[in-house]
Amino acid sequence: MAKFVIAGKANCPYFAKAELLGDELALNLPGFKIHKIPVDPDHWDTWLKDLCQKNNWKHSKSPIVWRELLDRGGKGILLGDGNAFQEYALTYYGIKCELTSGDLTKIGTENEETFHIVEQEHKKVLASIIPFNLTISNPKSPALYFIINELLNENVFSKDIFIRLYCKNQTENIEGIFMEIQDLASPHLRSIKVVQDPAEAFKDCDFAIILDDLDEEIDEKNEDEDLKKYKNPYISLAKAIDQNAKQNCKILISPFNSRNETYALVNLVSKYLKRINPKKYLIGNSMCDEMIAKAIVAHRLRINPAYVSNVIVMGQSLFDSFYVDLTYARVTDFDGAVWAKTGTHWLNLISMVADKQWINKDFISLVIDRENSVSEMLRRKSILVFAQSIVKLINLWNLPHEKDTSLYSAIVYAKGNYGIKEDIFLSIPVKFEKESYFCIKNFRMSDQTESVLEEIIADTKTRISKKFIDDYHVHF
């Protein structure tokens, strides 16, 4: 099968002659395919120069004709100008163009008029697009492979998504990720590009997903051996977002390797947001711990984790200080005395667990150890639950959920809620509704939860002040 591409100035009579000859060949030969590219005469020289540099060709006039070995976009073999194409058609197929120069000039003029009409229509279509600018910082994160397809195909955002992958150093890995996202061919994806300038990356950003991890600085000595020095990208990220993004830009912080520091990073970023209101538009991901807790409880009760609701993570510092509150937890579709349609009849979770000591003694340790045990079995870090928690949180935060009455865990501004008087961000129970979240009024906590929460708040204030505000001066 012969596949040819003909490109030239829109008003060029020789381009008109070549395309008419190509049309005749395609009409008479079933195995002959042709693709035509009219170019604005004002932009022809630049377009041709870029094309020749890309393919290592030498060509200087309109039109240019080349043959492609595979589908359009593959490796091409330069044939030459219009004369070379006519000679090729005559030699191989015995077909030539009989039109006069006057006719070809008229066709060239009509082509230019049609080209400008099509260009104006294209500009109108582009003007009607309301872009949704999604910036993903640190696309090298392993979570990106698992979340990007979900975010594009579930229409979590608008239909016209412009993705910018922000990284300080572009590598082959980033180029591979870029091509794989393009290969998804999502109908909602309008544009994607890799950006190294933070001002460009977050310009007019509608939603920022921050996946950056902390890099440990081993060389610096620290008087307190319990504290570590880190290269902290979050200070520069917070400043770039605040200066360039929209005022209503939503910011989700969810590092993978530094997940146990998420709550502190959210508190740190909030200090540098001036234009953007962090109390409304900043969230940290603690839903991974919630999903793990739900899975453990579901396994205990032998039900699907999707049938467990209102499991709350208070505090959120994995392996350090956090507490899973099951006071309001409930289950449905439980194999008990009362049967009903799934989701219509909910039972108190604690009442369904026969061994109450298991909740008080073993449950929290199982939540903490779950990720390590799964990683040991897989012989690699467990990533799927973490990635799914990001998708779940974005879905809840960015879509209307009028009928969803469930409670979820998220790291949000906590002052004034649940008896918290300190100016900090913590993982607390929230409800999502109308593309926003709100805390629960008149929320009654058990005495044990109140006691643990006080300890978590005191520990959080100490850690944030000591570790992230005073000692985390190493950044880039």
Secondary structure by P-SEA (a helix, b strand, c coil): cbbbbbbcccccaaaaaaaaaaaaaaaacccbbbbbbbccccaaaaaaaaaaaaacccccccbbbbbbccccccbbbbbccaaaaaaaaaacccccccccaaaaaaaaaaaaaaaaaaaaaaaaaaaacccbbbbbcccccccccccaaaaaaacccccbbbbbbbbccccaaaaaaaaaaaacccccccbbbbbcccccccccccbbbbbbbbbbbcccccccccccccccaaaaaaaaaaacccccbbbbbbbcccccaaaaaaaaaaaacccccccccccccaaaaaaaaaaaaaaaacccccccccccccccccccbbbbbcccccccccccccccccccccccccccccccccccccaaaaaaaaaaaaaaaacccccaaaaaaaaaaaaaaccccccccbbbbbbcccccccccccccccbbbbbbcccbbbbbccccccaaaaaaaaaaaaaaaaaaaccccccccccc
